[in-house]
Amino acid sequence: MSVEQTQTHVSPTRVAFASAVGTAIEWYDFFIFNTAAALVFGRLFFPTVSPTAGTLAAFATFGVAFLARPVGGVVFGHFGDRLGRKKMLVLSLLIMGVSTFAVGLLPTYEAIGIWAPILLVTLRFLQGFAVGGEWGGAVLMAAEHAPKNKRGFYASWPQAGVPAGLVLASVAFIVLGWMLSDEQFLAWGWRVPFLISAVLILIGMYIRFKVVESPAFRAVQENDNTAKLPVVEVLQTERRSLMLGMGALFASGVPFYVATVLSLTYVTERTGLSRETVLFCLLGAALLQVFTMPAASLLSDRIGRRPVLITGAVLSIVLAFPFFWLLDTGSVPLVFLALVLAISVVHALTYGPVAGFIAELFPTRVRYTGSSISFQFGAMLASAPTPFVAGALLVWAGGPWAISLYIVAAAVITIFVVKAAPETFRQETDASPGQPAESAALR
């Protein structure tokens, strides 16, 4: 039974929208932590070290979430392939909401000493665990409801939840910057975005409860073809697909987190532009990406995933040095241009189509597990160390040239991996009953 045959009563647009809304809310929660890490966590939770070391320590807490994401991918993937995508999407959103709200209530180092950074790291781990389970379920719900010729387009809607979450996070901090003094923001204002996330989570939960289960998964269930131990099956039969998915993420992860996390401190410290100005530029670039990412993915439905991903990686190399030249000018239009190129163009091309690319590497019975492990381990390797490594390279080199080389190296990895991968955009997304998992994915 094919995906197309089972989806006639369900609008793929409605399912993709529901997946995207929930993903946007989860990434709002994720990004407000990133922004707070860049702006205040060093001073509030690591005050006993130098300002530079405190910022690096705050960026290290950022990386903890990426260590948790593969754990979430394995756990949620197992139950997503056994029990269904929808249940896991609701649970991931709930865990994210509780942990984010708790960060807003967390005492600082001044109040409880060493327990403050310990609890901060614990809650960040839970955030990462939730996001690790979120991505696979959201992308698969959209992709498995979609017609084959628009699978990349609909799978990119949850991907577009990333810039949408960044927009929400940027708006929250921009408004607070307008309303509060630096002292008020440091004392209590930074907590507000974490606390108001509770309202957004309730909205997301309501929307996700209305979504029906993936038709591809229902077909597997009805034919009693669910995997008993999905992670074991994936590791036995899908190792190549796992490696391909991981490598495809380097050209998107490194430039994106340099642009969205490091640039906040880089531009404010080196050019004197205000925090609010940089956040406003990030907001504009992220807003554009909400549209450019689906457009890039729609293009991948026409010409293939590989050409679009490779084009984005090549552009990443071309812009690696000019990106910092533009930031160093301190000119608002040029800073905005740099962020638009990095986020709205390069990241749109390298991140939007990768959802369909990774999902299409795995058969339905283990697709949640395989996609999640591949994506989350790839994110852990490519994205997690980026703010810390980039910050350390900046201190070591005394300038951004070493970070530019870091971006180039990441893009080269993706180019070689994607060139070695099969083209998947015309492939069916489901395995027939009893079909071996390894034969369902195009090789």
C-alpha positions as CSV (number, residue, x, y, z in Angstrom):
1,M,0.0,0.0,0.0
2,S,1.6,3.3,-1.1
3,V,1.6,6.6,0.7
4,E,-0.4,8.2,-2.1
5,Q,-3.2,5.6,-1.8
6,T,-3.7,6.1,1.9
7,Q,-3.6,9.9,2.1
8,T,-6.7,10.9,0.0
9,H,-8.8,11.9,3.0
10,V,-6.2,14.0,4.7
11,S,-4.9,17.4,3.5
12,P,-1.0,17.3,3.4
13,T,-1.1,21.1,3.8
14,R,-3.0,20.8,7.1
15,V,-0.6,18.2,8.4
16,A,2.5,20.1,7.3
17,F,1.1,23.3,8.9
18,A,0.5,21.5,12.2
19,S,4.0,20.0,12.1
20,A,5.5,23.4,11.3
21,V,3.6,25.3,14.1
22,G,4.7,22.8,16.8
23,T,8.3,22.8,15.5
24,A,8.4,26.6,15.4
25,I,7.3,26.7,19.1
26,E,9.9,24.1,20.1
27,W,12.6,26.0,18.3
28,Y,11.5,29.3,19.9
29,D,12.2,27.6,23.2
30,F,15.5,26.3,21.9
31,F,16.6,29.7,20.5
32,I,15.7,31.8,23.5
33,F,18.2,29.7,25.4
34,N,20.8,30.3,22.7
35,T,20.2,34.1,22.8
36,A,20.3,34.2,26.6
37,A,23.5,32.1,26.5
38,A,25.2,34.7,24.3
39,L,23.9,37.7,26.3
40,V,23.5,36.9,30.0
41,F,24.2,33.4,31.1
42,G,27.9,33.9,31.3
43,R,27.4,36.7,33.9
44,L,24.6,35.0,35.8
45,F,25.6,31.4,36.0
46,F,29.4,31.5,35.5
47,P,30.4,34.7,37.3
48,T,33.6,33.4,39.0
49,V,35.5,33.3,35.7
50,S,36.6,36.0,33.3
51,P,34.0,37.4,30.9
52,T,35.5,35.6,27.9
53,A,35.6,32.3,29.8
54,G,32.1,32.9,31.0
55,T,30.9,33.4,27.5
56,L,32.6,30.2,26.4
57,A,31.1,28.3,29.3
58,A,27.7,29.6,28.4
59,F,28.3,28.4,24.8
60,A,29.3,25.0,26.2
61,T,25.8,24.7,27.9
62,F,24.4,25.5,24.4
63,G,26.3,22.4,23.2
64,V,24.9,20.1,25.9
65,A,21.6,20.1,24.0
66,F,23.3,18.6,21.0
67,L,24.7,15.8,23.1
68,A,21.1,15.0,24.3
69,R,19.6,15.2,20.8
70,P,20.9,11.8,19.7
71,V,19.5,10.3,22.9
72,G,16.1,11.8,22.2
73,G,16.4,10.6,18.6
74,V,17.0,7.0,19.6
75,V,14.3,6.9,22.3
76,F,11.6,8.8,20.3
77,G,12.6,7.0,17.1
78,H,12.1,3.6,18.8
79,F,8.6,4.4,20.0
80,G,7.8,6.4,16.9
81,D,8.4,3.4,14.8
82,R,6.6,1.1,17.2
83,L,3.6,3.3,18.4
84,G,3.3,6.1,15.9
85,R,4.6,9.5,14.9
86,K,1.7,11.6,16.4
87,K,2.2,10.4,20.1
88,M,5.8,11.2,20.0
89,L,5.2,14.7,18.6
90,V,2.9,15.5,21.5
91,L,5.3,14.1,24.1
92,S,8.3,16.0,22.7
93,L,6.4,19.3,22.8
94,L,5.4,18.7,26.4
95,I,9.0,17.9,27.6
96,M,10.3,21.0,25.8
97,G,7.6,23.2,27.4
98,V,8.3,22.1,30.9
99,S,12.1,22.3,30.7
100,T,11.9,25.8,29.1
101,F,9.5,27.2,31.6
102,A,11.7,25.8,34.4
103,V,14.7,27.8,33.0
104,G,12.7,30.9,33.5
105,L,12.3,30.1,37.2
106,L,16.0,29.0,37.8
107,P,17.9,30.8,40.6
108,T,21.3,32.2,39.5
109,Y,24.8,31.4,40.8
110,E,24.5,34.2,43.3
111,A,21.5,32.6,44.9
112,I,22.4,28.9,45.0
113,G,26.0,28.7,43.9
114,I,27.2,25.7,41.8
115,W,23.7,24.2,41.7
116,A,22.7,27.0,39.3
117,P,24.9,26.0,36.4
118,I,24.2,22.3,37.2
119,L,20.5,22.8,36.9
120,L,20.9,25.0,33.8
121,V,22.8,22.2,32.1
122,T,20.2,19.6,33.2
123,L,17.3,21.6,31.8
124,R,19.3,22.2,28.6
125,F,19.8,18.5,28.3
126,L,16.0,18.0,28.5
127,Q,15.5,20.6,25.8
128,G,17.9,18.7,23.5
129,F,16.2,15.4,24.3
130,A,12.9,16.9,23.3
131,V,14.2,18.4,20.0
132,G,15.9,15.1,19.3
133,G,12.5,13.4,19.2
134,E,10.7,16.4,17.5
135,W,12.5,16.6,14.2
136,G,12.0,13.0,13.0
137,G,8.3,13.0,13.9
138,A,7.5,16.4,12.4
139,V,9.3,15.8,9.1
140,L,7.9,12.3,8.7
141,M,4.3,13.4,9.4
142,A,4.7,16.0,6.7
143,A,6.6,13.9,4.2
144,E,4.5,10.7,4.6
145,H,1.2,12.6,4.0
146,A,2.6,14.4,1.0
147,P,2.4,13.4,-2.7
148,K,5.7,12.1,-4.1
149,N,6.3,15.1,-6.4
150,K,6.0,17.6,-3.5
151,R,7.5,15.5,-0.7
152,G,10.6,17.8,-0.3
153,F,8.3,20.9,-0.2
154,Y,6.1,19.6,2.5
155,A,8.9,18.1,4.5
156,S,10.5,21.5,4.6
157,W,7.6,23.1,6.5
158,P,8.9,21.7,9.8
159,Q,12.3,22.8,8.7
160,A,10.9,26.3,8.2
161,G,9.8,26.1,11.9
162,V,13.5,26.7,12.7
163,P,13.7,30.3,11.3
164,A,10.1,30.9,12.5
165,G,11.2,29.9,16.0
166,L,14.2,32.2,15.6
167,V,11.8,35.1,14.6
168,L,9.7,34.6,17.7
169,A,12.8,34.4,19.9
170,S,14.3,37.6,18.3
171,V,11.0,39.5,18.7
172,A,10.9,38.6,22.3
173,F,14.3,39.9,23.1
174,I,14.0,42.9,20.8
175,V,10.8,44.0,22.7
176,L,12.5,43.5,26.0
177,G,15.4,45.5,24.8
178,W,13.0,48.4,24.0
179,M,11.1,48.1,27.3
180,L,13.9,47.5,29.8
181,S,17.2,48.9,30.8
182,D,20.3,46.7,30.7
183,E,20.1,46.4,34.5
184,Q,16.4,45.3,34.4
185,F,17.1,42.9,31.6
186,L,20.0,41.3,33.5
187,A,18.0,41.2,36.8
188,W,14.8,39.6,35.6
189,G,13.9,40.5,32.0
190,W,15.7,37.6,30.4
191,R,13.3,35.3,32.2
192,V,10.2,36.6,30.4
193,P,10.7,34.7,27.1
194,F,11.1,31.5,28.9
195,L,8.0,31.9,31.0
196,I,5.7,33.0,28.2
197,S,6.6,29.8,26.3
198,A,4.0,28.0,28.4
199,V,1.3,29.7,26.5
200,L,2.8,28.8,23.1
201,I,3.3,25.2,24.2
202,L,-0.4,24.9,25.0
203,I,-1.3,26.2,21.6
204,G,1.0,23.8,19.9
205,M,-0.3,20.8,22.0
206,Y,-3.9,21.7,20.9
207,I,-2.9,21.8,17.2
208,R,-1.0,18.5,17.3
209,F,-3.8,16.6,19.0
210,K,-5.9,17.4,15.9
211,V,-3.5,15.7,13.5
212,V,-4.1,12.2,12.3
213,E,-1.4,9.5,12.2
214,S,0.9,9.1,9.2
215,P,-0.7,6.9,6.5
216,A,2.6,5.2,5.7
217,F,3.0,4.2,9.4
218,R,-0.7,3.1,9.6
219,A,0.0,0.8,6.6
220,V,3.0,-0.8,8.3
221,Q,0.9,-1.3,11.5
222,E,-2.0,-2.8,9.7
223,N,0.2,-5.3,7.9
224,D,1.9,-6.1,11.2
225,N,5.3,-5.0,9.8
226,T,6.6,-2.8,12.5
227,A,10.2,-3.3,13.6
228,K,10.6,-5.0,16.9
229,L,13.9,-3.2,17.7
230,P,14.2,-0.4,15.2
231,V,17.6,0.9,16.4
232,V,19.1,-2.6,16.0
233,E,17.7,-3.0,12.5
234,V,18.9,0.4,11.5
235,L,22.5,-0.2,12.7
236,Q,22.5,-3.6,11.0
237,T,21.1,-2.6,7.6
238,E,21.2,1.2,7.2
239,R,24.7,2.2,8.3
240,R,25.5,3.8,4.9
241,S,22.3,5.8,5.0
242,L,23.2,7.0,8.5
243,M,26.6,8.2,7.5
244,L,25.2,10.0,4.4
245,G,22.6,11.8,6.4
246,M,25.1,12.9,9.0
247,G,27.6,14.3,6.5
248,A,24.9,16.2,4.6
249,L,24.4,18.4,7.7
250,F,27.8,20.1,8.0
251,A,27.2,22.8,5.4
252,S,24.0,23.9,7.1
253,G,25.0,23.5,10.8
254,V,28.3,25.4,11.0
255,P,27.4,28.6,9.1
256,F,24.0,28.8,10.6
257,Y,25.1,28.8,14.2
258,V,28.0,31.1,13.5
259,A,25.5,33.5,12.1
260,T,22.7,33.1,14.7
261,V,24.7,32.7,17.9
262,L,28.3,33.9,17.5
263,S,27.4,37.0,15.5
264,L,25.4,38.5,18.5
265,T,28.6,38.9,20.6
266,Y,30.9,39.3,17.6
267,V,29.1,42.3,16.1
268,T,28.3,44.1,19.4
269,E,31.8,43.8,20.8
270,R,33.7,44.6,17.6
271,T,31.6,47.3,16.0
272,G,29.6,48.8,18.8
273,L,26.2,48.1,17.3
274,S,23.6,47.5,19.9
275,R,22.2,44.1,20.8
276,E,18.8,45.1,19.6
277,T,20.1,46.2,16.2
278,V,21.8,42.8,15.6
279,L,18.7,41.0,16.8
280,F,16.6,43.0,14.4
281,C,18.9,42.1,11.5
282,L,18.6,38.4,12.6
283,L,14.8,38.8,12.7
284,G,14.7,40.1,9.1
285,A,16.9,37.3,7.8
286,A,14.9,34.7,9.6
287,L,11.7,36.0,8.2
288,L,13.0,35.8,4.7
289,Q,14.1,32.2,5.3
290,V,10.6,31.1,6.3
291,F,9.9,31.6,2.5
292,T,13.2,30.8,0.9
293,M,13.6,27.5,2.6
294,P,10.3,26.0,1.2
295,A,11.3,27.5,-2.2
296,A,14.6,25.7,-2.1
297,S,12.9,22.5,-1.2
298,L,10.4,22.9,-4.0
299,L,13.3,23.3,-6.3
300,S,14.7,20.0,-5.0
301,D,11.4,18.4,-6.0
302,R,12.0,19.5,-9.5
303,I,15.7,18.9,-10.1
304,G,16.7,16.7,-7.2
305,R,18.0,17.0,-3.6
306,R,21.7,16.7,-4.5
307,P,22.1,19.7,-6.9
308,V,20.4,22.0,-4.4
309,L,22.4,20.8,-1.4
310,I,25.7,21.0,-3.3
311,T,24.9,24.5,-4.6
312,G,24.2,25.7,-1.0
313,A,27.5,24.2,0.2
314,V,29.5,25.8,-2.6
315,L,27.9,29.2,-1.8
316,S,28.9,28.7,1.8
317,I,32.5,28.4,0.7
318,V,32.2,31.5,-1.5
319,L,30.8,33.6,1.3
320,A,32.9,32.3,4.2
321,F,35.3,35.3,4.2
322,P,33.0,38.0,2.8
323,F,30.5,37.2,5.6
324,F,32.9,38.6,8.3
325,W,34.1,41.4,6.0
326,L,30.5,42.6,5.9
327,L,30.0,42.2,9.7
328,D,33.2,44.2,10.4
329,T,31.9,47.3,8.6
330,G,29.5,48.0,11.5
331,S,27.1,49.2,8.8
332,V,23.5,48.1,9.6
333,P,22.6,47.4,5.9
334,L,25.8,45.4,5.3
335,V,25.4,43.4,8.6
336,F,21.9,42.7,7.5
337,L,23.1,41.6,4.0
338,A,25.6,39.3,5.6
339,L,23.0,37.6,7.7
340,V,20.6,37.4,4.8
341,L,23.2,35.6,2.7
342,A,24.1,33.2,5.5
343,I,20.6,32.5,6.8
344,S,18.1,33.2,4.0
345,V,20.2,31.9,1.1
346,V,22.9,29.4,2.2
347,H,21.0,27.9,5.1
348,A,17.8,27.7,3.1
349,L,19.6,25.8,0.3
350,T,21.4,23.4,2.6
351,Y,18.8,22.8,5.3
352,G,15.4,22.8,3.6
353,P,16.0,19.9,1.2
354,V,18.0,17.9,3.7
355,A,14.7,16.9,5.4
356,G,13.4,15.0,2.4
357,F,16.9,13.8,1.5
358,I,17.4,12.1,4.9
359,A,13.8,10.8,5.2
360,E,14.1,9.2,1.8
361,L,17.1,7.2,2.8
362,F,15.1,4.9,5.1
363,P,12.1,2.6,4.8
364,T,8.9,3.3,6.7
365,R,9.3,0.6,9.4
366,V,12.5,2.2,10.7
367,R,12.3,5.7,9.1
368,Y,11.7,7.6,12.4
369,T,14.7,5.9,14.1
370,G,17.0,6.1,11.1
371,S,16.1,9.7,10.2
372,S,16.4,10.8,13.8
373,I,19.7,9.1,14.6
374,S,21.2,10.4,11.3
375,F,20.0,13.9,11.8
376,Q,20.7,14.2,15.5
377,F,24.2,12.6,15.4
378,G,25.0,14.8,12.4
379,A,23.8,17.9,14.3
380,M,25.9,16.9,17.3
381,L,29.0,16.6,15.2
382,A,28.4,19.6,13.0
383,S,26.4,22.1,15.0
384,A,26.9,21.5,18.7
385,P,30.6,22.6,18.9
386,T,30.2,25.5,16.5
387,P,29.7,28.4,18.9
388,F,32.3,27.1,21.3
389,V,34.9,26.3,18.5
390,A,34.2,29.5,16.6
391,G,34.5,31.5,19.8
392,A,37.8,29.8,20.7
393,L,39.1,30.2,17.2
394,L,38.3,33.9,17.3
395,V,40.3,34.3,20.6
396,W,43.2,32.2,19.3
397,A,43.5,33.8,15.8
398,G,42.6,37.4,17.0
399,G,40.3,37.7,13.9
400,P,37.6,35.8,12.1
401,W,39.8,34.2,9.3
402,A,40.1,30.9,11.2
403,I,36.3,30.7,11.6
404,S,36.0,31.2,7.8
405,L,38.2,28.2,7.3
406,Y,36.1,26.2,9.7
407,I,33.0,27.1,7.5
408,V,34.9,26.0,4.4
409,A,35.9,22.7,5.9
410,A,32.3,21.9,6.9
411,A,31.0,22.7,3.4
412,V,33.6,20.5,1.8
413,I,32.5,17.6,3.9
414,T,28.9,18.0,2.8
415,I,29.9,18.3,-0.9
416,F,31.8,15.0,-0.8
417,V,29.1,13.2,1.1
418,V,26.2,14.4,-1.0
419,K,28.1,13.6,-4.3
420,A,28.5,10.0,-2.9
421,A,24.8,9.7,-2.1
422,P,22.0,8.4,-4.3
423,E,19.4,10.8,-5.7
424,T,16.2,10.1,-3.8
425,F,13.6,12.6,-4.8
426,R,11.7,10.3,-7.2
427,Q,11.7,7.4,-4.8
428,E,8.7,5.8,-3.0
429,T,8.7,6.5,0.7
430,D,7.3,3.2,1.9
431,A,8.3,-0.4,2.0
432,S,5.9,-3.1,0.9
433,P,4.7,-5.5,3.5
434,G,7.4,-8.0,4.3
435,Q,10.0,-6.2,2.2
436,P,13.5,-6.1,3.8
437,A,14.3,-2.7,5.1
438,E,17.6,-2.5,3.3
439,S,16.0,-2.9,-0.1
440,A,13.4,-0.2,0.4
441,A,15.9,2.7,0.4
442,L,17.4,3.7,-2.9
443,R,21.1,2.8,-3.0
